[in-house]
Amino acid sequence: MSDRPSRRRIADAVGRPAGAIRRSVGTLWRSARDRAAIDRRALAAFRIGLGVVILVDLLLRSRHLRALYTDSGVLTTDALASAYPPLAGVSLHAVADSVAGPAGVAALFVLAGVAALALAVGYHSRLAAAVSLAFALSLQARNPFVLNSGDLLLWQLCLFATLLPIGSRWSVDAVRPSARSDRPPSNRPPSDRTSTDRASADRMPTGRTDVQVASVATAALLVHVALVYVTNAVFKLRGDRWIAGDGAAIAFSMDQFTVLLGPWVAGSPTLLWVLNYAWLGLLVASPLLVLATGRVRTAVAAGIIGGHAGMVITMAIAVFPLVSLVSLLPFLGSGVWDRIEDATAAVRGRFAAAVGGASDDGSRVASGRLDRPRIGRGLRAGARAFAAALLVGTLVWNAAVLGYVETGAGDAGIDPAEYGWKMFAPDPSGTDRWFVIDAELASGEHVDGLDRGSVTREPPPDVDATYPSARWRKYLIAITVADDPAVSRSTADYVCRTVADRTGQRVDSVEITYLERSTWPEPSAEVGTNRLVTHDC
């Protein structure tokens, strides 16, 4: 009998630390789960925004479909293979062009638009995201010289979308009659729940299971997007001009980027100083996108969203600000979506009636095939493992980009530092660039290769206006940096053909010259000249 109290005391002594450890682990788990949670309506807005941005991107690109994405344009498939050997064989757009010419590429643009529309309205949402991902990668592989950071982020967001319940709210998937059996596990009787349902319910954050979702995939998305801003902040802090308050002024001094309200902002020194530190402050605060929750996270995300909205009306950088804006929607808290849902109740009701379904009130969850219980455990486990790999990969890669770890990628000829999120970092270049494309006709007359008026080497009054589009600007500057003779000749051949068609005369030769001048602190009178190619037609 005397041994029993001793045993009890020993058990109590062992049990107390074990219980404390369990409670600590539970607290950490709940904290991590709260930070990985995304409101389902935020995912719906993310899906809608992603589909709309893809449609906008396709419409903008289609203006120069023949010139930038076909063998009839500036970059033939052979020239692409010379610069990027792996890409020529993996682009469906290149294959379509070889089979059906520009009409085949145009057909792929239309199909990509259909997939983007399906994504926006939430019809087989994950499948639409997967198809959009495939089209985006194919199109980007067809002409990598026109790409910027926004294009890279766009296909990455499409990839994450395939792993998330993006169709569980505000979608055709959520209201169509066939979705009625796809309710959350919490809304089905216990006797009807499968083991998979119960496991899914256990992984959900505390609170209403029809409001938020937390998983490895949601964590991977949030961390990936946050690191875009964290790494950019680190790069800017390694420079001098943003800390000194000049970064925004230098960026807006480059006339090749400023449009709409941009010139007005460029002429307002005090506003530029405020914008410089406001933007830098938001970037420095960007770790709070994953470290904080609730109103703090929402406030930081809303501030960065506001910055990107400002870029839309001041800078010509293709769809980069729109893609970035969409990427931040999952960080907005439930309070934001409660207000939006209340304001759009009538519209959503009409939408549900139009597709013959019930009201999307959050009582059911349907997100296409991959969200349905009949999906096998193996596929679900594979998706979770893939999401975990993405989470680890994005952490390691960005650490390598910042120089904190060695990945061994350099042995394969890949420098991670070249693929970092360096938008205007560490310092803006403060340089305007434009091109003189001089086509000499058989008659001896000289005409501009892009039909921009007379041939002149004088600095233009509006540098941005010298480019047909932001994609054209990116292309011409990128091929200058690449300095690949096959690409330069292919571009010059395009000019030969288009000028001959436009003038009805034979073109003897084309010369493409690259000019640049410093814009900061004042536009320089000295213009640097570099000949890209002289080509006999």
C-alpha positions as CSV (number, residue, x, y, z in Angstrom):
1,M,0.0,0.0,0.0
2,S,2.9,2.3,0.8
3,D,4.1,2.1,-2.8
4,R,0.9,3.5,-4.3
5,P,1.3,7.1,-3.2
6,S,4.9,7.0,-4.5
7,R,3.7,5.7,-7.9
8,R,1.1,8.4,-8.0
9,R,3.6,11.1,-7.3
10,I,6.0,9.7,-10.0
11,A,3.1,9.6,-12.5
12,D,2.1,13.1,-11.6
13,A,5.7,14.3,-11.9
14,V,6.0,12.8,-15.3
15,G,2.5,13.8,-16.5
16,R,2.6,17.4,-15.7
17,P,5.5,18.2,-18.1
18,A,4.0,16.0,-20.7
19,G,0.7,17.8,-20.4
20,A,2.4,21.2,-20.6
21,I,4.2,20.1,-23.8
22,R,0.9,18.9,-25.3
23,R,-0.8,22.2,-24.4
24,S,2.2,24.2,-25.9
25,V,2.1,22.1,-29.1
26,G,-1.6,22.6,-29.3
27,T,-1.3,26.4,-28.9
28,L,1.4,26.5,-31.6
29,W,-0.7,24.4,-33.9
30,R,-3.7,26.6,-33.5
31,S,-1.6,29.7,-34.0
32,A,-0.1,28.3,-37.2
33,R,-3.6,27.2,-38.4
34,D,-5.0,30.7,-37.8
35,R,-2.3,32.2,-39.8
36,A,-2.8,29.7,-42.7
37,A,-6.5,30.3,-42.7
38,I,-8.1,32.0,-45.7
39,D,-11.8,33.1,-45.9
40,R,-13.5,31.1,-48.6
41,R,-15.0,34.3,-50.1
42,A,-11.4,35.7,-50.3
43,L,-10.5,32.6,-52.4
44,A,-13.6,33.2,-54.5
45,A,-12.5,36.8,-55.1
46,F,-9.0,35.5,-55.9
47,R,-10.5,33.2,-58.5
48,I,-12.6,35.9,-60.1
49,G,-9.7,38.3,-60.1
50,L,-7.4,35.7,-61.6
51,G,-9.8,34.9,-64.4
52,V,-10.4,38.6,-65.2
53,V,-6.7,39.4,-65.2
54,I,-6.0,36.5,-67.6
55,L,-8.7,37.9,-69.9
56,V,-7.3,41.4,-69.8
57,D,-3.8,40.0,-70.5
58,L,-5.0,38.0,-73.5
59,L,-6.8,41.1,-74.9
60,L,-3.7,43.2,-74.5
61,R,-1.5,40.6,-76.0
62,S,-3.9,40.0,-78.9
63,R,-3.2,43.5,-80.3
64,H,0.2,42.2,-81.4
65,L,-0.5,38.5,-81.7
66,R,1.1,38.1,-85.2
67,A,4.1,40.3,-84.4
68,L,5.1,38.8,-81.0
69,Y,3.8,35.2,-81.0
70,T,4.0,33.8,-84.5
71,D,6.7,32.9,-87.1
72,S,5.4,35.8,-89.1
73,G,6.6,38.1,-86.4
74,V,9.8,39.2,-84.7
75,L,10.7,35.9,-83.1
76,T,10.6,32.8,-85.3
77,T,10.7,29.4,-83.7
78,D,14.2,28.9,-84.9
79,A,15.3,32.1,-83.2
80,L,13.5,31.0,-80.1
81,A,15.3,27.7,-80.2
82,S,18.6,29.5,-80.5
83,A,18.0,31.7,-77.4
84,Y,16.1,29.2,-75.3
85,P,16.5,25.7,-76.7
86,P,14.1,23.9,-74.3
87,L,11.2,26.3,-74.9
88,A,10.6,25.9,-78.6
89,G,9.5,22.3,-78.2
90,V,7.2,22.8,-75.2
91,S,5.1,25.7,-76.4
92,L,1.7,24.6,-77.7
93,H,1.4,28.0,-79.4
94,A,4.6,27.3,-81.4
95,V,3.2,24.0,-82.5
96,A,-0.2,25.5,-83.5
97,D,1.7,28.2,-85.5
98,S,3.7,25.6,-87.4
99,V,0.5,23.7,-88.2
100,A,-2.1,26.4,-88.9
101,G,-0.2,29.6,-88.9
102,P,-1.4,32.7,-87.0
103,A,-4.9,31.4,-87.1
104,G,-3.9,28.5,-85.0
105,V,-2.3,30.8,-82.4
106,A,-5.5,33.0,-82.5
107,A,-7.6,29.8,-81.8
108,L,-5.5,29.1,-78.7
109,F,-6.0,32.7,-77.5
110,V,-9.8,32.1,-77.8
111,L,-9.6,28.8,-75.9
112,A,-7.5,30.4,-73.2
113,G,-10.1,33.1,-72.9
114,V,-12.9,30.5,-72.5
115,A,-10.9,28.8,-69.8
116,A,-10.3,32.2,-68.1
117,L,-14.0,33.0,-68.3
118,A,-14.9,29.6,-66.7
119,L,-12.4,30.4,-64.0
120,A,-13.9,33.8,-63.3
121,V,-17.5,32.4,-63.0
122,G,-16.4,29.4,-61.1
123,Y,-17.4,26.6,-63.6
124,H,-15.3,23.5,-62.8
125,S,-13.0,26.0,-61.1
126,R,-10.0,23.9,-60.5
127,L,-10.1,22.4,-63.9
128,A,-10.3,25.9,-65.4
129,A,-7.3,26.9,-63.3
130,A,-5.3,23.9,-64.6
131,V,-6.2,24.7,-68.2
132,S,-5.4,28.4,-67.7
133,L,-2.0,27.4,-66.2
134,A,-1.2,25.2,-69.2
135,F,-2.1,28.0,-71.7
136,A,-0.2,30.6,-69.7
137,L,3.0,28.5,-69.6
138,S,2.7,27.7,-73.3
139,L,2.2,31.4,-74.3
140,Q,5.0,32.6,-72.1
141,A,7.3,29.9,-73.5
142,R,6.5,31.1,-77.0
143,N,8.2,34.5,-76.4
144,P,10.0,34.8,-73.1
145,F,11.5,38.2,-74.2
146,V,8.2,40.0,-73.4
147,L,7.8,38.7,-69.9
148,N,8.1,40.6,-66.6
149,S,7.6,39.6,-62.9
150,G,3.9,39.8,-63.3
151,D,3.9,37.0,-65.8
152,L,5.9,34.8,-63.5
153,L,3.5,35.4,-60.6
154,L,0.5,34.9,-62.8
155,W,1.2,31.3,-63.7
156,Q,2.3,30.6,-60.1
157,L,-1.0,31.8,-58.8
158,C,-2.8,29.5,-61.3
159,L,-0.8,26.6,-60.0
160,F,-1.8,27.4,-56.4
161,A,-5.4,27.8,-57.6
162,T,-5.5,24.1,-58.7
163,L,-4.8,23.1,-55.1
164,L,-7.4,25.3,-53.3
165,P,-11.2,25.3,-52.9
166,I,-11.5,28.4,-55.2
167,G,-15.0,27.4,-56.3
168,S,-16.6,26.9,-52.9
169,R,-18.2,30.3,-52.9
170,W,-19.6,32.9,-55.4
171,S,-19.4,30.4,-58.3
172,V,-21.4,28.2,-60.6
173,D,-19.9,25.2,-58.8
174,A,-21.3,26.4,-55.5
175,V,-24.9,26.9,-56.7
176,R,-25.5,24.5,-59.5
177,P,-28.0,21.7,-58.6
178,S,-25.3,18.9,-59.0
179,A,-23.4,20.5,-56.2
180,R,-26.1,20.0,-53.6
181,S,-24.6,16.9,-52.1
182,D,-21.3,18.6,-51.8
183,R,-21.9,20.2,-48.4
184,P,-19.2,20.7,-45.8
185,P,-18.8,17.7,-43.5
186,S,-20.2,19.8,-40.6
187,N,-23.5,20.2,-42.4
188,R,-24.1,16.5,-42.9
189,P,-25.4,14.1,-40.2
190,P,-22.6,12.3,-38.3
191,S,-23.8,9.0,-39.7
192,D,-23.3,10.2,-43.3
193,R,-19.7,11.4,-42.7
194,T,-16.8,9.4,-44.1
195,S,-13.4,9.1,-42.4
196,T,-12.1,11.6,-45.0
197,D,-14.9,14.0,-44.0
198,R,-14.0,13.7,-40.4
199,A,-10.3,14.2,-41.1
200,S,-11.1,17.3,-43.2
201,A,-13.2,18.7,-40.4
202,D,-10.4,18.2,-37.9
203,R,-8.1,20.2,-40.2
204,M,-10.4,23.2,-40.4
205,P,-9.7,26.3,-38.3
206,T,-11.9,27.0,-35.3
207,G,-15.2,28.7,-36.1
208,R,-17.6,28.2,-39.0
209,T,-16.3,25.6,-41.4
210,D,-18.1,27.3,-44.3
211,V,-16.2,30.6,-43.7
212,Q,-12.5,29.7,-43.6
213,V,-10.2,27.0,-44.8
214,A,-6.7,26.2,-43.6
215,S,-4.4,23.7,-45.1
216,V,-0.8,23.2,-46.4
217,A,-1.9,24.7,-49.7
218,T,-3.4,27.9,-48.2
219,A,-0.2,28.3,-46.1
220,A,1.9,27.8,-49.3
221,L,0.0,30.5,-51.2
222,L,0.2,33.0,-48.3
223,V,3.9,32.5,-47.7
224,H,4.7,32.6,-51.4
225,V,2.9,35.9,-52.0
226,A,4.3,37.4,-48.8
227,L,7.8,36.5,-49.9
228,V,7.4,38.5,-53.1
229,Y,7.2,41.7,-50.9
230,V,9.7,40.5,-48.2
231,T,12.4,39.8,-50.7
232,N,11.8,43.1,-52.6
233,A,12.0,44.9,-49.3
234,V,15.4,43.3,-48.5
235,F,16.7,44.2,-52.0
236,K,15.6,47.8,-51.6
237,L,17.1,48.1,-48.1
238,R,20.4,46.9,-49.6
239,G,20.4,49.8,-52.0
240,D,20.8,53.5,-51.2
241,R,18.1,55.5,-53.1
242,W,14.9,54.2,-51.4
243,I,16.4,54.7,-47.9
244,A,17.4,58.2,-49.0
245,G,13.9,59.0,-50.2
246,D,14.7,59.2,-53.9
247,G,13.6,55.7,-55.1
248,A,10.1,56.7,-56.2
249,A,11.4,59.9,-57.8
250,I,14.0,58.0,-59.9
251,A,11.4,55.4,-60.9
252,F,9.0,58.1,-62.1
253,S,11.7,60.0,-63.8
254,M,11.9,57.3,-66.4
255,D,9.5,58.5,-69.1
256,Q,9.4,55.0,-70.7
257,F,7.2,53.8,-67.8
258,T,5.0,56.8,-67.0
259,V,1.5,57.0,-68.4
260,L,-1.9,58.6,-67.6
261,L,-1.3,60.3,-64.2
262,G,2.3,59.3,-64.1
263,P,3.8,62.5,-65.6
264,W,1.8,64.6,-63.0
265,V,3.1,62.4,-60.2
266,A,6.7,62.7,-61.6
267,G,6.4,66.5,-61.3
268,S,5.4,66.5,-57.7
269,P,8.5,66.2,-55.5
270,T,6.7,66.2,-52.2
271,L,4.2,63.6,-53.3
272,L,7.1,61.4,-54.6
273,W,8.9,61.7,-51.2
274,V,5.7,60.6,-49.4
275,L,5.1,57.7,-51.8
276,N,8.7,56.6,-51.5
277,Y,8.6,56.1,-47.7
278,A,4.9,54.9,-47.7
279,W,5.8,52.1,-50.2
280,L,9.0,51.2,-48.5
281,G,7.2,51.1,-45.1
282,L,4.6,48.7,-46.5
283,L,7.3,46.5,-47.9
284,V,9.1,46.4,-44.6
285,A,5.9,45.6,-42.9
286,S,5.1,42.8,-45.4
287,P,6.2,39.9,-43.0
288,L,3.0,40.8,-41.1
289,L,1.1,39.3,-44.0
290,V,1.9,35.9,-42.5
291,L,2.9,36.7,-39.0
292,A,-0.2,38.6,-38.1
293,T,-4.0,37.9,-38.4
294,G,-7.2,39.9,-38.4
295,R,-7.2,43.6,-38.8
296,V,-3.4,44.0,-38.8
297,R,-3.0,41.5,-41.8
298,T,-5.9,43.2,-43.5
299,A,-4.5,46.7,-43.1
300,V,-1.1,45.7,-44.5
301,A,-2.6,43.9,-47.5
302,A,-5.0,46.8,-48.1
303,G,-2.1,49.3,-48.1
304,I,-0.1,47.2,-50.7
305,I,-3.3,46.8,-52.8
306,G,-3.7,50.5,-52.8
307,G,-0.1,50.9,-54.0
308,H,-0.7,48.5,-56.9
309,A,-3.9,50.3,-57.8
310,G,-1.9,53.5,-58.1
311,M,0.6,51.8,-60.4
312,V,-2.3,50.9,-62.8
313,I,-3.0,54.6,-63.4
314,T,0.6,55.8,-63.5
315,M,2.9,53.2,-65.0
316,A,3.0,51.1,-68.2
317,I,4.1,47.7,-66.8
318,A,1.7,45.4,-68.5
319,V,-0.5,43.4,-66.1
320,F,2.0,43.3,-63.2
321,P,0.1,45.6,-60.8
322,L,-3.2,43.8,-61.6
323,V,-1.7,40.3,-60.9
324,S,-0.1,41.6,-57.7
325,L,-3.4,43.1,-56.6
326,V,-5.2,39.8,-57.1
327,S,-2.5,37.9,-55.2
328,L,-3.2,39.9,-52.1
329,L,-7.0,39.3,-51.9
330,P,-6.6,36.1,-49.8
331,F,-5.0,38.2,-47.0
332,L,-8.2,40.3,-46.5
333,G,-10.1,39.3,-43.4
334,S,-13.7,38.1,-43.0
335,G,-14.9,41.5,-42.0
336,V,-14.2,42.8,-45.5
337,W,-16.0,39.9,-47.1
338,D,-19.0,40.2,-44.8
339,R,-19.5,43.7,-46.1
340,I,-19.0,42.8,-49.7
341,E,-21.3,39.8,-49.4
342,D,-24.1,42.0,-47.9
343,A,-23.6,44.6,-50.7
344,T,-23.8,42.0,-53.4
345,A,-26.6,39.8,-52.1
346,A,-29.0,40.8,-54.8
347,V,-26.5,40.2,-57.6
348,R,-25.5,36.8,-56.3
349,G,-29.2,35.8,-56.0
350,R,-29.8,36.7,-59.6
351,F,-26.6,34.8,-60.6
352,A,-27.8,31.7,-58.7
353,A,-31.2,31.9,-60.4
354,A,-29.6,32.2,-63.8
355,V,-27.7,29.0,-63.4
356,G,-30.7,27.2,-61.9
357,G,-29.2,26.6,-58.5
358,A,-29.9,27.5,-54.9
359,S,-28.6,30.6,-53.2
360,D,-24.9,30.7,-52.4
361,D,-25.2,31.2,-48.7
362,G,-22.2,29.2,-47.6
363,S,-24.2,26.1,-46.6
364,R,-22.7,24.0,-49.3
365,V,-19.2,23.7,-50.6
366,A,-18.5,22.6,-54.1
367,S,-15.3,23.4,-56.0
368,G,-15.2,21.2,-59.0
369,R,-14.1,17.6,-59.2
370,L,-11.1,17.8,-56.9
371,D,-13.2,19.1,-54.0
372,R,-15.7,16.2,-54.1
373,P,-15.6,13.4,-51.5
374,R,-15.3,10.7,-54.2
375,I,-11.7,11.8,-54.9
376,G,-9.4,9.0,-53.7
377,R,-7.3,9.3,-50.7
378,G,-4.2,8.8,-52.8
379,L,-4.9,11.8,-54.9
380,R,-5.7,13.9,-51.8
381,A,-2.5,12.8,-50.1
382,G,-0.5,13.6,-53.3
383,A,-2.0,17.1,-53.5
384,R,-1.1,17.7,-49.9
385,A,2.4,16.5,-50.5
386,F,2.8,18.6,-53.6
387,A,1.6,21.7,-51.6
388,A,4.1,20.9,-48.9
389,A,6.8,20.7,-51.5
390,L,5.8,24.1,-52.9
391,L,5.9,25.6,-49.4
392,V,9.4,24.3,-48.7
393,G,10.5,25.1,-52.2
394,T,9.4,28.7,-52.0
395,L,11.1,29.2,-48.7
396,V,14.4,27.6,-49.8
397,W,14.4,29.4,-53.2
398,N,13.8,32.8,-51.8
399,A,16.5,32.3,-49.2
400,A,18.8,31.4,-52.0
401,V,17.7,34.5,-54.0
402,L,18.7,36.6,-51.0
403,G,22.0,34.8,-50.7
404,Y,21.3,33.2,-47.3
405,V,21.6,29.5,-48.5
406,E,23.4,27.7,-51.3
407,T,21.1,25.5,-53.4
408,G,23.7,24.1,-55.9
409,A,21.7,25.7,-58.7
410,G,24.8,27.5,-59.8
411,D,26.3,24.2,-60.9
412,A,23.5,24.0,-63.5
413,G,24.1,27.5,-64.8
414,I,21.2,29.0,-62.8
415,D,21.8,32.0,-60.6
416,P,18.9,32.3,-58.1
417,A,19.7,36.0,-57.7
418,E,18.7,36.6,-61.3
419,Y,15.2,35.4,-60.6
420,G,14.4,37.4,-57.5
421,W,11.6,39.9,-57.0
422,K,13.7,42.9,-57.8
423,M,11.1,45.4,-59.1
424,F,13.0,48.7,-59.0
425,A,15.4,47.2,-56.6
426,P,17.9,47.6,-55.1
427,D,17.8,51.0,-56.9
428,P,15.9,52.2,-60.0
429,S,18.2,52.5,-63.0
430,G,17.2,56.1,-63.7
431,T,17.7,55.5,-67.5
432,D,15.3,56.0,-70.4
433,R,15.8,53.7,-73.4
434,W,14.3,53.9,-76.9
435,F,15.1,52.5,-80.3
436,V,15.6,53.9,-83.8
437,I,14.6,51.3,-86.4
438,D,15.8,52.7,-89.7
439,A,14.6,50.9,-92.9
440,E,16.3,52.0,-96.1
441,L,14.2,51.5,-99.2
442,A,15.5,50.7,-102.7
443,S,14.8,54.3,-103.6
444,G,17.2,55.5,-101.0
445,E,14.4,56.8,-98.7
446,H,14.7,56.1,-95.0
447,V,11.4,55.2,-93.1
448,D,10.7,54.2,-89.6
449,G,10.4,50.4,-89.1
450,L,7.5,50.7,-86.7
451,D,5.7,53.5,-88.7
452,R,6.2,56.0,-85.9
453,G,7.0,59.0,-88.2
454,S,10.3,60.2,-89.5
455,V,13.6,58.5,-88.5
456,T,15.3,60.6,-85.9
457,R,17.9,60.0,-83.2
458,E,16.8,63.0,-81.1
459,P,15.4,62.2,-77.6
460,P,11.6,61.8,-78.1
461,P,9.2,64.1,-76.1
462,D,7.4,61.0,-74.8
463,V,9.6,57.9,-74.6
464,D,6.7,55.6,-73.8
465,A,4.9,56.6,-77.0
466,T,7.8,55.3,-79.1
467,Y,6.8,51.7,-78.2
468,P,3.6,50.1,-79.6
469,S,3.0,48.6,-76.1
470,A,4.7,47.7,-72.9
471,R,5.3,44.2,-74.3
472,W,7.1,45.7,-77.3
473,R,9.3,47.8,-75.0
474,K,10.2,44.7,-72.9
475,Y,10.9,42.7,-76.1
476,L,13.3,45.3,-77.6
477,I,15.2,45.9,-74.4
478,A,15.4,42.2,-73.6
479,I,16.8,41.2,-76.9
480,T,19.4,43.9,-76.6
481,V,20.5,42.4,-73.2
482,A,20.4,38.9,-74.7
483,D,22.5,39.9,-77.7
484,D,21.7,36.8,-79.6
485,P,22.5,37.2,-83.4
486,A,19.7,34.8,-84.4
487,V,17.1,36.8,-82.5
488,S,18.4,40.2,-83.8
489,R,18.2,38.9,-87.4
490,S,14.7,37.5,-86.9
491,T,13.6,40.9,-85.6
492,A,15.2,42.7,-88.5
493,D,13.6,40.3,-91.0
494,Y,10.2,41.1,-89.6
495,V,10.9,44.8,-90.1
496,C,12.0,44.1,-93.7
497,R,8.7,42.3,-94.4
498,T,6.4,44.8,-92.7
499,V,8.0,47.9,-94.2
500,A,7.8,46.3,-97.7
501,D,4.1,45.5,-97.2
502,R,3.4,49.0,-95.9
503,T,5.2,51.0,-98.5
504,G,4.9,48.6,-101.5
505,Q,8.6,49.0,-102.1
506,R,11.7,46.8,-101.8
507,V,13.6,47.3,-98.6
508,D,17.4,47.2,-98.9
509,S,18.5,47.1,-95.3
510,V,17.4,47.6,-91.7
511,E,19.4,49.1,-88.9
512,I,18.2,48.9,-85.3
513,T,19.9,51.2,-82.8
514,Y,19.5,51.3,-79.1
515,L,19.7,54.7,-77.4
516,E,19.7,55.6,-73.7
517,R,20.2,58.6,-71.4
518,S,20.2,59.2,-67.7
519,T,17.0,60.7,-66.3
520,W,18.1,61.5,-62.7
521,P,18.5,64.0,-61.2
522,E,17.8,65.8,-64.5
523,P,17.5,64.4,-68.0
524,S,21.0,64.2,-69.4
525,A,22.0,65.9,-72.7
526,E,24.3,63.0,-73.5
527,V,22.7,60.1,-75.3
528,G,24.4,56.7,-75.5
529,T,24.1,54.9,-78.8
530,N,24.5,51.2,-79.4
531,R,23.9,49.4,-82.7
532,L,21.9,46.2,-82.2
533,V,21.9,44.9,-85.8
534,T,22.5,46.0,-89.4
535,H,20.7,43.6,-91.7
536,D,20.4,43.3,-95.4
537,C,16.9,42.4,-96.5
